[in-house]
Amino acid sequence: MHKITKAHKGVTLIEAIVFLVVIGVALTALLSVFNEKVVKSVDPVVKARALEIAQAQLDEILSRKFDQNSPTGGVPACGISAGVACLGIVADSAFDDVGDYNGYTDNSDPQYLIAVSVINAGGEMGLPAAQARRVTVTVSMSGGDQLRLSAFRANF
């Protein structure tokens, strides 16, 4: 008869169970990392879309006149030449000057909520306060993040 040595034995039941537990823990950790990466992979797309929306809104606002009393082309600038007084930041539904957008909101897309503020900010540029305005467009994304773009519009 042939004697069985330890080298010829198979895997014991305890060794097999320990092996399966170790593999199970490792796979669980690996899959949780992959799952997190898949969820986060959409973030850059959402943020890029929010940036596009904010930039388009800011471009639209900056293409408008500085003030309700500013003539087309901006010359002569209101408040600087005699007879052409600036009205200031007065929002109305015409949306034909920068000040009309103060307090504007757009929630037509529930994933991207837009809010606009316009303030006199000439002092930030070394000008009289009413001679420049800072326009800030805030886009709130569905995940709670916000993106803000600001630009100045001077009275020229």
Secondary structure per residue as TSV (DSSP state, phi and psi in degrees):
chain	resnum	aa	ss	phi	psi
A	1	M	-	360.0	150.3
A	2	H	-	-93.5	130.6
A	3	K	-	-86.2	130.4
A	4	I	-	-87.3	125.6
A	5	T	-	-98.3	168.8
A	6	K	G	-60.5	-32.4
A	7	A	G	-66.7	-25.0
A	8	H	G	-92.7	-5.6
A	9	K	-	-71.5	157.0
A	10	G	-	-85.6	-168.4
A	11	V	-	-82.3	135.7
A	12	T	-	-77.0	163.1
A	13	L	H	-61.9	-39.1
A	14	I	H	-65.2	-42.5
A	15	E	H	-62.8	-40.5
A	16	A	H	-64.9	-41.2
A	17	I	H	-66.3	-44.0
A	18	V	H	-60.7	-42.9
A	19	F	H	-59.7	-46.6
A	20	L	H	-64.5	-38.4
A	21	V	H	-64.9	-44.7
A	22	V	H	-62.8	-45.4
A	23	I	H	-63.3	-41.2
A	24	G	H	-62.6	-43.4
A	25	V	H	-64.7	-44.3
A	26	A	H	-62.8	-43.8
A	27	L	H	-65.7	-38.6
A	28	T	H	-62.2	-44.7
A	29	A	H	-64.2	-43.1
A	30	L	H	-64.5	-44.5
A	31	L	H	-67.9	-33.1
A	32	S	H	-67.4	-36.0
A	33	V	H	-65.8	-45.6
A	34	F	H	-62.0	-41.0
A	35	N	H	-61.5	-43.4
A	36	E	H	-63.7	-41.4
A	37	K	H	-65.5	-37.7
A	38	V	H	-66.0	-42.1
A	39	V	H	-64.8	-42.5
A	40	K	H	-75.2	-15.8
A	41	S	T	-66.9	-17.0
A	42	V	T	-83.7	-23.2
A	43	D	H	-51.3	-48.5
A	44	P	H	-60.3	-35.1
A	45	V	H	-67.6	-43.3
A	46	V	H	-64.2	-43.3
A	47	K	H	-69.1	-36.9
A	48	A	H	-65.2	-40.2
A	49	R	H	-65.1	-41.0
A	50	A	H	-62.9	-39.8
A	51	L	H	-64.3	-41.4
A	52	E	H	-61.7	-42.8
A	53	I	H	-64.8	-46.1
A	54	A	H	-63.2	-43.4
A	55	Q	H	-65.7	-40.6
A	56	A	H	-63.8	-42.7
A	57	Q	H	-65.4	-43.3
A	58	L	H	-63.8	-42.3
A	59	D	H	-61.5	-41.4
A	60	E	H	-62.0	-44.3
A	61	I	H	-66.7	-44.8
A	62	L	H	-68.4	-16.6
A	63	S	T	-79.4	-9.2
A	64	R	S	-83.9	167.8
A	65	K	B	-63.6	158.3
A	66	F	S	-68.0	-42.3
A	67	D	S	-142.9	160.6
A	68	Q	T	-56.1	-37.4
A	69	N	T	-88.6	0.2
A	70	S	-	-71.3	130.3
A	71	P	-	-72.1	162.1
A	72	T	T	-58.8	131.4
A	73	G	T	92.4	-16.2
A	74	G	-	81.6	3.9
A	75	V	-	-119.4	127.1
A	76	P	S	-77.4	146.7
A	77	A	-	-67.5	138.1
A	78	C	T	-66.1	147.4
A	79	G	T	79.8	-11.0
A	80	I	T	-104.8	-46.8
A	81	S	S	-92.3	154.1
A	82	A	T	-66.4	139.2
A	83	G	T	90.3	-9.6
A	84	V	-	-121.3	90.5
A	85	A	-	-87.9	145.1
A	86	C	-	-80.9	140.9
A	87	L	-	-84.9	-21.6
A	88	G	-	93.7	-166.1
A	89	I	S	-86.3	96.8
A	90	V	-	-126.6	110.0
A	91	A	-	-77.4	130.8
A	92	D	-	-138.5	173.5
A	93	S	T	-81.2	-1.0
A	94	A	T	-73.8	-29.5
A	95	F	-	50.1	43.0
A	96	D	-	-104.7	-3.7
A	97	D	B	-138.7	164.9
A	98	V	G	-58.1	-42.4
A	99	G	G	-62.8	-23.6
A	100	D	G	-63.9	-20.9
A	101	Y	G	-88.5	-3.6
A	102	N	T	-63.8	123.8
A	103	G	T	84.3	1.9
A	104	Y	-	-65.7	136.6
A	105	T	E	-133.7	150.5
A	106	D	E	-139.1	115.5
A	107	N	E	-120.1	32.5
A	108	S	E	-68.0	-27.1
A	109	D	E	-112.2	109.6
A	110	P	T	-63.3	-16.2
A	111	Q	T	-82.4	-21.8
A	112	Y	E	-135.6	102.5
A	113	L	E	-97.3	130.7
A	114	I	E	-108.3	134.9
A	115	A	E	-135.7	138.3
A	116	V	E	-124.1	139.2
A	117	S	E	-130.9	143.6
A	118	V	E	-129.0	126.7
A	119	I	E	-132.7	154.3
A	120	N	E	-70.3	125.6
A	121	A	-	-142.1	31.0
A	122	G	G	-59.5	-35.1
A	123	G	G	-59.8	-28.7
A	124	E	G	-71.7	-15.4
A	125	M	G	-115.2	5.8
A	126	G	T	81.2	22.1
A	127	L	S	-115.7	166.8
A	128	P	-	-57.8	146.2
A	129	A	G	-51.0	-42.6
A	130	A	G	-82.5	1.5
A	131	Q	G	-94.8	0.9
A	132	A	E	-150.9	149.0
A	133	R	E	-127.9	141.3
A	134	R	E	-102.3	123.4
A	135	V	E	-104.2	125.0
A	136	T	E	-120.0	123.0
A	137	V	E	-108.2	123.8
A	138	T	E	-114.6	126.4
A	139	V	E	-113.1	118.5
A	140	S	E	-96.3	127.2
A	141	M	E	-95.5	160.6
A	142	S	T	-61.9	-25.0
A	143	G	T	-81.4	-1.3
A	144	G	S	101.5	-12.8
A	145	D	-	-73.6	154.6
A	146	Q	E	-128.3	146.9
A	147	L	E	-124.4	130.8
A	148	R	E	-122.6	132.7
A	149	L	E	-122.9	136.3
A	150	S	E	-129.1	150.0
A	151	A	E	-151.6	156.7
A	152	F	E	-102.0	146.1
A	153	R	E	-126.1	114.5
A	154	A	E	-95.2	155.1
A	155	N	-	-86.4	103.0
A	156	F	-	-117.2	360.0
